[in-house]
Amino acid sequence: MDMTRFVKLWILTAALAASSLAFAQGGALPNVMTANQQIMGLANEARAEVGAGRLEWDPALAAAALYHCRLMAAQGPIGHRYQGEADLAGRAGQAGAHFDLIEENVAVGPSAAVIHDEWMHSPGHRSNLLSPDVNRIGVAVVQSRGVLYAVADYSRGVQSLTASQVEAQVAGLIKERGVSIATDASQARRACGVDSGAPEGAAFIMRWQGTDLARLPKPLEDRLASGQYQRAAVGSCAARGEDGAFTAYRVAVVLY
């Protein structure tokens, strides 16, 4: 499911698009660095006024934003995707970000304050910036042609866990229901990697995929609450799906 929201803010004139590109040499200019900080600071001030949570800086999102911002400055007219470029989720995932929701604002303007003000007066951009569903931000600003090109990527971060960590977290929830955990997870891991079938001797098996490991699926909760089962095996395997950029976990629980 595409969870990005793409809204263009300004389109530069043809004359501006035809002008030469001038990137800052040796890293971002001091005023560009300040603009990054200002855009994040202004966003958090606006969010505080409406009771939205504070956005935390995400270096991976910032790297993805910088990659796109450089392309945007090179192209002239701003946009959310250029020919040959991965989409927002793809480039954020490639940069190492972990998320289950991601949004983006882009702009060109004379200063960070003006860019923030334009976003706040554009319904789509304002919604992204103030969304209570996001908690991380990465900002990039490139100075070119006498203006600032800006990209702000917002996401709802997902913890990056190994298969063993996923299994331990799910096993902990099951143990709280009074069911012991098998030390050998090999059968559950094999069961996780297929769509049907159950290990020999299994009374019930459930497979699911998601981003939230704070709770068990209700059908599994109901089974555990029945008191019919004394032991469980937990296995994790690679998540499935067409878009691997979104972080998700696939789990199988076998009840005995």
N, C-alpha and C positions, 0 to 999 in steps of 0.2 A: 504494500500500500504506500503510495507516495504521500509522505507527511510534510514535504517542503511547501513553502508558500512563496511564490516568486512574484514580486511586484516591482516594476521598473519605476524609478523616481524621475530621472531627467534623461533626455536624449540630447547629446551635444549636436551642434550644427555641423554641416558638412565641412565647413572651413576648419573648424576645430578638429574634426576627425582626420583631416588631411595634413595637419601640422605635425612637425617632427616630435618624436618622443625624447624626453630627457630624464633618464632615471638618476637618482642621487647615487653618487659613487661612494664606496667604502661604507655602506650601511645606510640606515635611515638618518635623515637630517634631524637635528635637535627638535625643530618645530613639528616634524612628523611624529617623533616619539611622544612629544607632548600631546599631539592630536589623538594618538592612540589612547593615552591615559584619560584625556578629557572625554572622549566618546564613551569609554567604559564608566567613568565617574558620573557623567550626566545621565547615563542609562540607569545606574543604581539610584541616583537621586530621584529620578522620575518613578522608578519602581517603588521606592520607599513611600512616596506620596500616595500611592494607590494600594499599598499593603502587599505588593508582590515581593517575593523573596529576593535576596541579594544574588547577583550573578558573580560567580567565581571565574577567575582567569583560567583558560584552558590552552596550554601551549600548542597542542596539536591542532585545535581549531584555528588558532592564530596563524599557524603555518599554512593551513589550507586557505585561509582568507588572504594571506600574502601572495600565495601562488596565483589566486584568481585576480587579486587586485592589480598585480603586475600585467596580467593579460588585459585587464580592463583598460589600464592606462595606455597600453600599446594599441588597442583597438580604437580608442577614442570614444565612440558611443558605448555607454555602459549597458551591462546586461548580466544575467545570471549564468549564462553558459555560452561558450564560443565553440566554433567548429573544431572537432578533435579533442575537446576537453570533456573530462568526466563530469557527471552531474554533481550537485552539491553533496549528496550523501556519499557518492563515490570518492570524491577528492578528500573529504573529511576522513573517511575510513582509511584511505591510502596514507594520510598523514598520521594515523595512529589514534584518532579519536574514537571513543566508545560511547554509543548513544542509541536511544530508541526513538528520538524525535529531534529533528534539526530544521532550522529556519535561517533565512538570510536577508539582510538589508544591504543594498548598494546605493552609492550616491557619488556625486561630484559637487564640490562647492568650495568657497573661499576659506572656510574655517571649520573646525570641529563643532563650534557652537551653532553655526548656520546649518550644517548637516544634521545635527541632532534635532534642531527646530523643525526642519523639513520633514524628518521622519515622524516627529510627534504630530504633525499636521496632515499626515498621509495615513488613512485608516489601516491599510495593510501593513505598513511599516510600524505604525504605533502598536498594532496588535502583536506583531513579532517581538518588539522591544519590551512590551509590558506583560507578555504572556506569563501566567503563573506556572505554566507547565515546563518552562525552561529554567535551568539553574547554572549554566556555564556560558561563557562568551569568549570569543577570540576576535580581535580587531586588527585590521591592517590598513595602513594609510600610505599612499604613494604620492609624492609631489611631482607633478608634470604639467607643462604648459601654463604654469602660474596658478594652478588650482590643486586641490587635494582630491584624489580618488580614494574612496573609503569603502571597505567591506566589513560588515559585522556579522559573524556567524554565531547563532544561539543554539544551544542543545540541551536536552535532558540527558545528563550523563548516566551511563551504566557502568557499574564496577566490572573491571576486567578480571575474570577468574579462570584458573586452570580447571581441567576436568576433575581433578582430585578435590579442589576447593568447592566446586559445585556439588559433588557427591557428599562432601562433609557437611555442607550447609543444609542440604535436603535431609540427610540422615539425622541431623540434629533436631529438625522439626518432627521427624517420625518418632524419634526416641522420646520426645515430650509426650507422645500419645501412648507410651507404655509398651512399644514394640521394639524388640531388640534388632540390631543391625548385623547382618552377616559380614564377616571379615573378608570374604572372597567376593569381589564385585565383578568378576569376569563374565559370568552369565548375564548379569544385568547390563553390562556394557555391550555385549553382543546383541542383546534384545533391543537396546537403544538404537542400534544401527540398522535395524530392519523395521518394516511396517507392520508385520503380523507375526503370530506365533508366540509361544511362551516357553521358558525353560522347563525341563522335566520336573514334575512335582509342584509347579507353581499353582496357587489357587486363584490368583488375580494378578494382572499386569496392567500398568498404565504408562503410556508414553505421552509426553507433551513437550512443547517448545515455547519459550517466553523469555522475558527480560526480568521478571519479578520473582526472586527466590525467597521473598520474605514470608510467603504463605504457600500452602499446598493447594492444588486444584480441589474444588469441592467434591467431585466424585471420589477422589482418593481420601479426603477427609472423612467422608461418609463411611467408606470401607473401614478405615482405621477405628472409627467410633463404634463400629458394630461389635468389636471385641472378638471377632472370629480369627484374628491372625496374631501369631506370636513372633514372627520373624520377617524381616524385610531385607532385600538387597537393592542397592541404589547404584545405577550406572549412568554415566554421562558420555556423550559423543558429540561430534561436530554438528552444529546447527545447519539446518537446510533452508533453502530459499533462494530466489533469483537474485536478491540484493544482499550480498554478503557484508555491505558496509554497516548495516544496522546490527548492533550487538545483541545476540540472543543465545540462550542456552537450551540444549535438548537433553531431556532426562527420561530415564525409564526406572520405574519402581516395581519390583516383583514382590508380592506378598505370599507368605507361606503359612 
